[in-house]
Amino acid sequence: MVGHSSLSCRTLGNSARHSVKLLDWRASAILAQLSQPQSLRQVTPPPQVGPETAYQFLNLLWATGFLSVEAETPDLKLWEFHNLLFHSRCRQGRHDYPTADIAGSVDVWEQFPVAKPPMSGQIIPLPQLNIDAIRQKDKTLTTAIEKRESIREYDDNLPITIEQLGELLYRTARIKEIYTFDAEQQEMLKAQFGEDFDWGEISRRPYPCGGAMYELEVYPVVRRCQGMNSGLYHYDPLNHQLAQIETEEAHIQALIKDAYQSSGEQGMPQVLLIITARFGRLFRKYRSLAYALVLKHVGVLYQNLYLVATNMGLAPCALGAGDSDTFAQATGLDYIVESSVGEFMLGSLPNQDIDNNDDLDKDEKAEAHKAAFPDSLLKRIHGDNHACHITSTIVGQENTPSPGLAPNCRVINVPLNTTGTDEEFISPIILFHLLQIPNLDIFHLKVRITLRYGCLY
C-alpha cells in the first residue's frame, strides 16, 4: 500500500483495479496506524470519527485489496519500500499516472538545450580522431564482448594518456550530429502544443536514448593522466573538448577515494568518469518512467565505455554507487537540477610491458603480439619490415658498414597491399607518375595493380 499527501492521496492495491483518493487528514491518521501489523481493536479512531465509521473505512480498504491479514512472505520482505514503489511507478499496470506529458512542460521546454554550455573558460582541446582509421585497427565486437571484464588495478608508471581518454570519450559519448524536425513534423507539433512551440535541436550520439533527449553529461575526475593536470573536468560532446572546473583539491580526493572504496579498495582509479543527468532535459517529456529511463541510459553508456575501453587496451570498471552530495559540492551544481547518477573507473592496464620482455622466445613474442594487435596491423608490420629489408639490400643502411648493392641509387618506397583491402593497392596513376621521375633507377619492380576488369603485373 502506497500513501502520499494527507490532502490528496491516490493509492493502488495489488490488483490495480481500485483507487482510493484520501480527502481528509483523519483517513491518513488511520492509515498511519496500519504501518505496523495490529488488530482492529488496536486501531484508535481519530477525533470526530466513531468506531463504526473507522470500521467501514477499513472494510473498504479490505474489499479493494489494500489490507491483508496474512504475514509478509519471504519474497516480499526482501523488497525495500522505496524499491517496490519505484518499480511499480515506472512500470504500467499498478497506477494511472501519465508516462509522458509534453503539454505540461511547454513553458519550460526551451530551457534545456541539446548541449550544455561550457562550464569554464579553461578549455583543453582533445585530439581529433578519424573513425575510419579507428575502424581499420579495431577488434571485433565479439572480441570486445568476450574479453570485457572489470579491472580495478592500474599501472601508474605508464598511466592512461590524454589521447586515450579523448578517444574513449569520442567513441562513446560525442555528439555525432545535430538536426531538427522537418517542416511537416514541426507543423504537427505546433498543431498539438501551440503555434509558439519549437521542439528545438536534437542530437545523435553513439548510444541510444529515450526520445533522443540525451540528458547525460560526463565529468572526468583526473588523478593521473599523461598530458593533463589532475582536476575535475566537464566533457563537451559537441566540440570534443574538456573544460576544467575550479574546485577544492579535497573534493577531488574525496571523489577518487569514494570510488576506490566502492570498488573494493584494489586500486586508485587514474580517471573517474562521473555521469550526471540534466533531469529537466528528460523530465520535460517523460513523467512516471523518467528516472527509470535515466538509469537505463546510464547502463547503455556503461556498456559503450566497457567495450571501447576493452578494445583500446584500457582497464574499465563501472560502479554501482557514488556520492552525489560530494559531487554537488565539488561542482556547485544544484542537486535537483543536475546530479551524479553513475561512476566509471578507468586507467591503464597493469603489467603492460609484456612486449618488452627479452626473456620471451620468438614464438612467445608472436603470441604476445597477436594478443595485443589486430591481424590487419600485424600484416602491415610484416609487409613494412619486408620492404625495409629489400630497400636496405639495394641502397644500404645509413651510418652502417653495409653499403648496399647500389648505394648511389635513389629509391622510392611505394605502399603495397599488406592488409587485403583494395584501398591499399598501388594506383595506376601513382605508378604512371613514378615512372616519369627523371634519374630514377628501378632495378626490379613487381607490383599488383588492381584495375576495374582485372589485374596487371
N, C-alpha and C positions, 0 to 999 in steps of 0.2 A: 504494500500500500504506500502511495506517494502523497505527501502533503506539502502544500506551499503556503501562500498567503492566507491569513485568517479572514481577510475580506473577500477575496475571490480566489478560490482554490478548485482546481479540477483534478480529480484523482481517478485512476483507471484500475479496475480489477483484473484478475488473471485472464478472464475471458475476453477482455477488451470490448465487451458489448454494452457496458454500462458506464456512465459517468455521473459523478455527484459533484455539484457545484456548491461550495460552502459559502453562505452569505452572512453568517452570524458567528461572532467570536466564540460563542458558547459551544458551537459544534466542534470547533478546533480544540476547545478545552477538553471535551470528551475524548477526542482522538488522541490528545497528548497523553491521557492516562493509559491508553492502549499501546503505548510504545514498548511496554513490558507485558508479558503474559500475566493475566489475572482473571479472576472470576467476575461474573456480572455483579455480584453483591459488593465487590470491592470498588466498583465504579461509582464515584460521587457526582451526582448531577450538579452543574453549575447553578449560580443564583437564578431564580425565577424560572427554573426548568424542573418540573416534577419528575419523580421516578418513572411514571408512565410514559412521559414524552421522551425521556432519555432511552427507555427500553424500546420504544417504537423506532427511534433513530438507529439504535444498534441493530434492531431486527432488519431494518432497511439495508444496512451495510452487510449483514449476513446474507440476505437474499440475493444481493448483487455481487457476491463473491469477494467482498473486501475484508471479511473476517474469517478466521479459521479456528477450530477448536483443536486441531492437530498440531503437534510439536513440529518445529522446523526439521526438515530432512537433512541428512549429512551433506547432500549436494547443495542445498540452499545456504547452509551455514558457511560454505566456502566463499560465498559472494559477500563482498563489502557492499554496504547500502549504495554508496555513490557509484560503484561499478555497475550494479544491476540497473540503477536509474539511468546511467549513461547509455548502457546497452539498449534499454527499452526505448529511450527517447530518440536515439539516432537510427533506429530501425522502424519500419512501418508495422502496424498491426496492433500496438497497445496504446496508441494515442491518436488524436486527430489534429495535432499541431501541423502547420504547413512545413513542407520540406524546403520550399523556396518562396521568396516574397520580394520580387524586384520593385513592385509598385510602392512598397513601404520604404524604399531607400532612394527614390528618385531625387529627393532634395540633397542627398549627400553623395550621390553616385560619382561625381567628378572629383571628389576629394582624395581619391585613391588612384594615382597614376600608374601606368603599366610598369614603369621603372622608378625606383626610389632615387630621388636626387642625391648627389654626392654629400657625404656626411662631414667632409672636411676639405680643406684646400691642399692637404698633403697627399698628393696623388702619386702612386707608384705604378707606372705602366708595366703591364705584363707582356712577355714576348708573344709576338703574333705567330699563329700556327696555320698550317695548311692541312686540312682534314684528309686530302688525297694522299699526301705524303705519309701521314699517320696511318692511313688505311693500309698502305703497302707493307709497313713493318709490323702491324698489329697482329696479335694472336687471334685465334678464332673465338667466337662467343662460347662455344662448348668448352674450349680450353680454360677460359676465364671462369666459367661456372664450376667446372670440376676442380680447379685449383683454389678457388676462393676459400679463405679462412680468416678468422680474426687473429691478428698478430699484435701482441702488446709489448714487444721488445724491439729496440732500435739500436742503430749504430751511430752514436754521437760523434765518432771520429769521421764518419762520412755521412753527414746529415742530409736530409732532403734539400733540394735546391729550389730557387725561385722559379726556374724553368719548369721543374716537375710540378710544383704547386700550381703554376699558371696553366700548364697543360691539363691537369686534373680538373680544375675549375672550368676551363674552356670546354672540355669534352662532356662535362656532366651538368653544368648549370648556366651556360651562357644564353643570351637571347639570340636565337638564330635568325629571327625575322620579326618585324613589327608590321601589322597590317590593320585595316579597318573593314567593316562590313561594306558590301556593295550597296548601291543606291536602293535597290529593291528591298534588301533586308533592313536598311535604315528606315525606309518608309513604313514597313511593317511594325517596327519598334515604336516609331512616333505615333502610329495609329493606336497602339496599345497603351503607351505610357505618356503621351502628350507631345505636342509639336516641338517643345524645347528639349526633349530628351535626346541625349547623344551618348551612345554606348561607349565611345572612345576607342583608344588604341588597344590592340590585342597582340599578344606575342606568341611565338613558337619557341620551345626550348627542348632540350634532349630528353625530357621526361614528361609523362602525361600529367594533366591537372584538370580537376573538375571545372567545367565551364571556361577553361583557358584563363582562369583568374590569376594563377601564379602568384600566390601570396607569400611564398617562402623567400627568405634572404639568407645569405651565408656570411658569417663573420669569422675569418681566420684569427685565432689567437696563437701567435708565433712565439715559441720558446727558443728554437734553434733551427735556422734555415739559411743555407748559403745564399748570399746575395740580398738578404733582408735583415733589418734590425728586429729584435724582439719587440712585441707590442700587440695591440688589438687593431684589427683592420676590418673594413667592410668591402665585400666584393661587388663591384659594379658590373652586372652581367651584360649590360648594353654596350659599354665601351671597353670591356675586358681590362679592367684596371682595379687597383686597390686604393682605398682611402684610409689613411691611418687616423685612428680616433685617439684623442688625448685622454688618458686615464691614469689612475694611480697604479704603480707597479704592484702594490698589494692586491689589487683587484685581479691583475693578470695572473699572479701567482696563485690566488685563490681558485680561479677557474681551472688552471692546469692541475692543481692539487686535487680538486674535486673530481676531475676526470680520472686521474691516477688512482684515487681511492675507489671510484665506482667500477674500475676495470680490474680490480684485484691486486693493485699495487705491484705489477710486474715491471712496468717501465713508464717513465715520464714521457708523454707524447711530445714529439718535436713540434707538431702543429695540431691544434684542436680546432676543428670546424664546428662552430656553433650555428645551428639552423634556427631561424626565427620565423614567425608568421606575422605579417601585417594583417591582422584579423579583419579589419574593415574591408579590405580588398575582396575577401571571400564572403564575409558575413553579409555584405550588401545584397548578395544574390540568394544565398542559402540560409536556412534557419535551423530546423531541428537537427539536421545531419551535418552542420557546418564544421564543428570541431572534430568530428569523426573523419571528415574529409581532410582536415589539416594533417592528422596523424597518418592517414593513408598516403598523402603526398610526401611526408617525411620518409615513409617506408620505401617508396619507389626511388626517391633521391638517394637513400642509403644504398640501395642495390646498384644504382648507377655508380656511386662512389666506390663500392666494393669491386665491381667488375673492372672498371677502368684502372683503379689502383693496382689490382692484381695483374693486369696486362702490362702495366708500367713497371712492375717490379718493386712496388712500394708495400709498406706494412699498414693495412687498414684495420680499423676496429670501430664498430658502431656501439654506442652506449644506450642503455635503457633508462637512464636517469640523469638529471642535471639540476643545477641550482639557478632557477630563473630570477630569483631576487638578487643574487650576486651579479648576474649579467646585467640586470636593470640598473644596479648601482654603478657598474663599470661604464655603461654607455649613456646613462641618463635618459633612457627610453622609458616611456610610460608603460607599466606592466599590462595595462588594459588595451593599449593601442598596438603595441608590438612586443612580443615576449619570446624567449627561447623555448623551443619545442623539441629539439633534438641536438645531439652531440656526436661527433665523429672524430676519432683519434687517427693520427696519420704520422708517418715517419719513414725513414729509410730502413730497409731490411737489415737485420743483424747478420754478421758474418758474410759480408758482400765480397770478400777477397778470394773467393774460390778460384777465379780465373787467373789470379796472380800467384798461385801456389806452384812453386817449381818442383814440388815433390810428386806432382801428378805425371803419370806417363802419357804417351801420345793418345792412347785410347780413352783414358780418363778425361784428358783435356777436351777431346772431341765430344764426349758425352756431356761435359760441363757446358760447352758452347751450345750444344743442341738444346739444353735446358734453359739457356739464357737468351738465345736469339732465335727469331723466326727463320724458317727454311729459306725464304727469299733473300734475307740478308746474308746467310751463310753462303749461298750460291754466289752472291755478288762479291763477297770477300774472296772466295776461291777464284773467281774469274779475274778479279783485280790483281791478286797475287801472281797468277799465271802470266798476265800481261806484263807485270813488272819484271818477272824473270826473263821474258823474251827481250824486252827493251834493254835490260842490263847486259844481256849477252851481245847485243848488237853494238850499243854505244858505250858500254862500260858503266861504272859507277863513280860518280864524282868523289874526289878525295880518298880514293882507294887504289890499291895496286892493280886493279882489274881494268885494263884499257878498253876492252871490248874488241869485236871484230872490225868495226868501222867507227873509230872514235870521232871522226870529223863529220859523220852523217847527222843530218837533222831528222828527228823522228817526231811524228805527231801521233799521240795516242787517241784513237777514235773509239768511243764506247761500243762494246759488243753486247749482245744479248746474253745476260747471265742469270736472269730470273724467269725466263719463259714468257714474258709479256711482250706483245707486239710493239709497244711503245719504245722498247729499248733496242730494236733492230736498227742498223745503220740506215739512215735515209739516203735514197739515191741522189738527192740534191746535194747533201753534205759530201757524199763521195765524189760527185762531179767537181765541186769546188776544190776538194782536196787534191785531185789530180791536176788542177790548173796552177797549183802553187809552184813558182819557179825554184830551181835549185833544190828540189826535194827528191832525195834518192829513196826509192822504195825497193827494198830487197825482195820482199815476199809479202804478198797481200792475199789473204784468203778470208773472205767475209761472206756472210749470208745476208742477202738483201731481200727484204720482203716486198714483193710487188702485188698489184691488185690481182693478177691472174697467175701467179707462180713465184718462183724463187730464182735468183741469179747468183751464180757462184763465181 
